Amino acid sequence: MSTTLASRRAALAAGAALFGAAPAGAQTATPPPATSGNGSNGGAGRRASNGDLVQGFSRERLARLGPAFAREAERGSFPGCVALIARSGQIVHHEAYGHQDAARTKRMARDAIFLQASMTKPVTSVAAMMLVEEGRMKLSDPIANWMPELKDLKAERRREGQAAEEVALDRPVTVQDLLRHTSGFVYAESAPSERIKGLYEEHNIEARTGAIAGDEMLKRLGAIPLAHQPGSTFHYSISTDVLGLLVERVAGQRLDRVFAERIFGPLGMRDTAWHVAPEKRARVAEAPDGDPRKEAMWRSYRIMEDEAGRSYLKGGAGLVSTSADYFRFAQMLGNGGSFEGKRYLAAPVVRYMMSDHIQGMAGSPTASTGPGYGFGLGFGVRRQDGLAVAPGSTGDAMWAGAWGTFFTVDPAEHLVAILMTQGPSSRIHTRTLFKNLVYGAMVESARSGA
C-alpha cells in the first residue's frame, strides 16, 4: 500500500472513530457531472478528476474535515454538521458528520434541516434586486414611498457630556441603505444607546417575545430614532427585516409567496421555508444543550409555528433550509445569476451586489467576517487577498447565521462552500475553521498565476 493511500485511510478512520462517522464514502454524495448547475469550467475546473484530485481538490486533504469536526464536537461546538463544497458547479464533497440531536443518539444526515438565521438575508436581498431589475423600485428611492409609517423618522445625536437629542435626517433612508445596513436601524443588543435598546425591546421590534404584525412593527419603529444618520455608518441591523416588508409592499404579496414563486420553487429548494412542517420536524438539527445562547434564541425563532398572517416574516432571520437547498441558491449567485438554464438576476447585477458599498463610511462587518471585508448588497465582500484571517479571493462573498450556518462564494476560484451547524456560541470559530479546511484542500487554483 502506498504511503499516500495509507495516510488517507488513516485520516478517514480517525474521523470515523472520533466523530461516529459512517465508513468512508458512505455519506458522501456522488459528484454530478462537471456541468451540474451551469457552473463555469475554467482553470482547475477543466479537469474533473485525476487520481487523488477532483476539480482541483485533494481527496486526501478533504478527509481532514472528519477529524477536525470530531474535535469540534468533542469541545462542544456542535453535535454535528453537514459540509458541502462545489467547484465549477460540480459538488466535490457533501458529507454529514456526527449527530443531529443534542443527546447524540441520532446520526446526522445530509438532508438535516438547519435554522438559517441571517443566511436569510441574501435571499431577501436577491428578491429585492429582482424588483429593482423589473423597474418596480430603485436603490435610490426613499423607503417611505411605500412605508408612510417611516416618513417622520429622526436620528439620535449623541455628544460626550450632553444628553442625547433627536434631530432631523440629513436625507431619507433609501432602499440601498436597507440592503447594505446603512439605514440607521440597529439590533437591540448592539444599539449604541440604552434608550434605543430599551425602545426596541419594549416595542418587540424584532418579534423576539411573540408575534407582531408587519404594519404594527413599522408603526412602532417609526417612533424610535435612528442610531445614525442614513448613509453614514454600517451597522448590522433589522434593515433586512424592513427590506422584507418593503418587498411585500412593492410586490403586492406576502414574503413567503414572493420567495416561493420567484426563488424556492424555480430553484427546486424543497425544504426551505419559514417554518418546519410536522412531517419534517424529525430532520431538524439541534444545538448543544450546553450552549448558553440556545434557550433564548429558540424562544425567538419559532420555526415550529406558521406565523404568516399573525407576525411579520423576518427577511433577515426567519428561514430554515438544508445544505443541498442552499447550495442551489449559492451556486446561482456563483453562476452570475443563473442556474440550470433559468436566469434569476442579470450577471452585471450580481457583480454589483458583490461589490463593496460601504467604503468611506464608519463601521464594518468585521464582527461577522473578520478583517478585510466590506459589505455589498446582502453579504460581506472581500476587499483584498491579504489582511483577512482565512484564505479567499478579492471579491469573494460570504455570510453566516447566528445559529452556526455559513456560506461563501468565490467567483475567482469557481467555488461555493457551505457549512451547516447549530452551535451559536462557537459560530465565529467554526466558520473560519471551515474556510481553512476548504482552501487547504484546494491544491489547484483557478486564478492565473496562482
N, C-alpha and C positions, 0 to 999 in steps of 0.2 A: 504493500500500500504506500502511495506517495506521501511525503511529509505534508503537502498541501491538503490532500484528501483527509489524512488523519486529523489534522488540526481543525478542518471544517466539521468533521463528525464529532470531534471532542467539544467544539463550541455548541453544536446543536444539542448534544447530550447534556451539557451543562445547563442550557436553557430549559430543557425538559425537566431536569432534576430539581432545579431551583424554583421553577415557576409553575410546575404542574402542567407544562405544555404537552400537547399531543405529540406523538412521534413525528420526527422531521418530515415536513411536507404534508401532514395530514390536514392541517388547517390552512394551507397555502392555496390561494386562488390560482387556477390555471391561467397564465397570461393570455389575453386575447391577441389577435394579430396586431402587428405594429401600427396598422391604420385605425385601430379602435379609437373612437372619439374624435376622429378627424384631426389628430394631433400632427404637429409639424415634425417632419422626419429629417432634421438637419443634424450636422455634427455627429455626436456619438450615436444618435438615433438611426443612422444609416445601417448599422449592423445590429440586428435584433438580438443575436446571441453569438458567443464564441467561447465554448468551453465553460469557464467559470463566469463569463460575463453575460449579462442580459441588459441591453440598451445602455451599455457603459457602466453598469453597476456590477460589483463583485458579489457573487452569491456567498462566498466565504465571509465577506465583510457584512453582508446583510444578516448573517447568522449571529452577529454580535447583538442584535436587538433583543433576542430572547434572554440572555444573561443580564443585560442592562436593565430590562424591565423587571426581571426577577429581583434584582437588588432594590428597585423602587418599591415593589410590593412588600418586600421584607421590611423596609424602613417605614412603611405605612403611607406612601404617597397615593396609592390607589390599589384596589383589589385586583384589577386587571385593565387591559386596554386593547384597542384594535389599531393597527398601523397599516396605512395604505400609501404606497409610493408608485407613481406613474411617470413615465418619460416618453415624450413624443406621442402621447395618447395611449401608450401601452402600459397596463398595470404590470409592474415587475415584482411587486411584493404586496401581499394583502393577507395579514395573519392576525388571529386573535390570541391573546396571551392572558394567562392567569384566570381569574374568576370574575363572574358578573355580579355576584352578591357580596355584601359586606361580611357575611359569615363564612365566605369562601367554601360554599358547598356546591356551587353551580359553575361549571366551566364557562368561560367567556366564549361567545360565538361571534362570527364575523357580522351577523345581522343584528347584533345588540343595538338597542335604541339609547341614545345619549341626549341629555339636556344640552342644547347648544348655547344657551345664554347669548352672549354678544356676537357669536357667529351668525346670529340672525341679522345683524346689521348689514353685512354685504348684500344679503338677499333683498332687503328693503331698499338699499341704495340702487341696486340693479332695476328694481321695479320703478323707482323714481326716474331713473335715467331713460327708461323706456318711454315714459310720458314726456320727457324733455325732447327725445327724438321725434315724437309724434307732434310736437308743437303745442302740446296741451299746457305746458308751463315752461318758463326759462329759469336758469340758475340765478339770474339777477332779479327775479320777481320778489317783491316783499311777500312773506307768507301770510300777512294779514289780508291779502287779496282774497284768500279763501278761509281765513281764520279770523273773523272780526273780534273774537274773544281776546286776541293778542294785539289789537291795534293801539292800545294805550300803555304798552309796556314802558317801564322806566328802568334805569340801571342804578345799581348801588355804587356810590362813590365812597371809598374808604381812604382816609388820610390819617397818618400817625398823629395821635394825640387829640383827634377830633371825632365826634360822633359821626357815624355813617349817615349819609343823606341820599335821597333818591333824586336823580337828575334825568333830564330828557335824553333820548337816544341821539347819538350823532348821525345815525342813519338807521333805516329799518332792518330787521332781521330778514335775510333772504333765504331762498331755497338752498343756495350754495353753503350758507352758514350751517344749515342743518346737516348737510352731507359731510362737512369737514369739521364739525364740532367747534365752530367759532361763533355760535349764536348768543352766548352768554348764559344759556341754561347750564345746569350742573346736575350731578347726582348728590343727594343729601349728604352722603358720607364724605364727599370731597368738597363740600361747599366752603368757600373762603371766609364765611362769616357765620356765627352761631345763629343769627337772625334768619338768614336764608335757609340754613339747615333745618331750623325749627319749623319754618313755614312749609317746606316740602314735606316734612314728616307729619305735621298737624293736618295737612290737607290731602294726605295719601296720594301725592302726585305720582309716585312710582307704583301704585297699586300693590304695595307690599303687604298691607294689613287686610286687604279684602278687595272686592270688586269695585270699580268706579267707571262709569260710562265716559266715553271719549269727550263728549260735549261738556260734561261737568268737569272733567280734568282740565280741559283748556280754559274754562271759565275761572277755575281756581288759580291756574298757572298765570293767567293774565293779570292777576292782582299781586303777584310776587315779583320783586325787582330782579333784573338780570344781574349776574355776578360780575359781568364785564360788558363793556361796550361791544356791540356786534362787530365782528371782523377784526378785533384787536388781539384776541387770545384763543389759542387752542385749549379747550377744557373739556375733557371727555365727559359725556353727559347724556341726558334724556333726549338730546337732539334727534336721534334716530327714532325714538318713540313718537315724537312730534311729527317727524317725517312720515311715519306710517299713517298717522291720522290725516296728514296732508294728501298722501297718495289716495286714501279713501275718498276724500272730498273731490279731488281732481278727476279721479276715475269714475266716481259715482257708484262705487261698490265697496263692500266690506273688504278688509285687507286679506282675509283668508281666501276670499273668492278671486281677488286680483292675483294672488300668488298661485292658486290652483290653476287658473286659466292661462296665465302668462308664463309661469316658470315650472311649477312642480309637475303639472300634467304633461306638457310638451317634453320636459327633460326626463320623464319617467321616474321621478322621485316619489316612489310609492309609500315610503314610511316617514316622510317629512310633513309635519303638521303642527298645529298649535296645542294639541292635547293628544294623549295616548288613548286610543280606543280600547275597550275592555279586552278584546281578543289579542291585543298586542302587549298587554301590560307585563306578561311574564318575561318579555325581552328587555325590559328597562334595566340598564346598568346602575349600580349603586356606588356611592362614595363610601369611604371607610367610616365606621361609626365613631372613630376617634378624631375625625376631622372637626375642629372647633367651629367651622363655618356651616357645617352640614344642616343642622336643625333649623337655624334661622332662614337659610336660603331655601330649604324645602318648603317652608310656610309661604314664601313669596313666589315660588314657581309652582303654581297649582296645575300641573300638567295632567292630572287625572280628572280634571273638570273641563268641560267645554263651556268657557265663559263668553263666547261670542254672543253679542246681544246684551250681556249683563255688564261686562267690563271691556275696556278698550284692549285690542290686541297689540301687545308691545312689539313694535317693529324693531326695537333694539335688543330684545332679550327673550322672546317667547317660544321659539321653535324647539322641537325635538327632531332628531334625524339619525341616520346611520352613516357609516363610513362610505358605503357604496353610493348612497344617495348624494352625499355632499361632494363626493368625487365628481359626479356628473356636472354639478354646478360649478365647481372649481375648474374643471377641465374646460368648460365652456368659456370661462374667463381666460384660461391659458391659451385657448384657440383663438383669442381675439373676438369673442362674442358669438361663436357658432359651435354646434355640437351635433354630430350625426346628421349632417345635411340641413339642419334648421338654424337660421340666424336669429339671435335674440337681441344683440346690440351690434352696432357698426364697429368695425375694428378701430377707427380713429377715436371713437367714444370710449372704448375700453382703455386705449392708451392714455387718453385724457384723464380717466378715472384713476389710473395707476401712476399719475404724475403727482408731484408734491404741491399741495395747495396751501401750505401754511408757512412758507418761507418768509422770514422777516417779522413774524408775529411772536408774541410771548407764548410760553407754554410749549409742551412737546408730548408725544406719546411714549416717552421713554419708560414709564412705569409698566407699560404693557409689552413694548417691543425691545427694550434695551436701547442703548445709544445707537446713533447712526441712521435713524428713521425719521422721516416726516410723515405727513398724512395726506392721503388723496381723498377721493370721494367714496368712502366706505371701508377703507383699510389702510394700515400703515404701509409706507412706501420707502424702500431703502435708498438713501441718498448717495452712498458710495460703497465701494467694496470693503474698505477698511473701517475702523472705529467700532463697528458692531461687535458684539460678544459671541457671535456664531457665524459660520460661513454663509455666503449668499452672493448675490449679484446686484449691482446697481440697478434699481428699478424693480426688484422683486417686491411682491405684495403679500402681506400676511395679516391675519387677525386671529383672535382666540376668544374663548369664552370663560367666564368665571368658574364654571364647573370643571374645567380642565381640558376642553377641546381646543384644537389648534389646526390651522391650515396655512400653507404657503404656496404661492405660485411664482415660479422663477422663469420668466419668458426666455432669458438668455440661455438657460440650461434645459429648456423644454420640460421643466419639472413641475409636477404637482405632488404635494405630500400632505397627508392628513393623519393626525393623531387624535383618537377618541379615548378619553379617560373621564372619570368622575372623581377628581381629587382637588377640591377648591383651594386648599391652603398650599398645595405644592405646585400649582399650575405654572408659575413663572419658571421654576426649576425644570419641570418636565418638558415644557415646550422648547427650552434651549437645549436640553439633553437630546431631544428628538432631532433637532436640526443638526447637531454634531454627528449623530449616528447616520443620518441620511447623507450628508455631504461626505462623511468619512467612508461611505460605501460607494460613492460615485467616483470611480477611478479614471474615467474618461470624461473630459469636459467637452461640451458642445461649443464653447466660446473659442473663437480663433485666437491662437497664441497662448491659450491656457493649458 
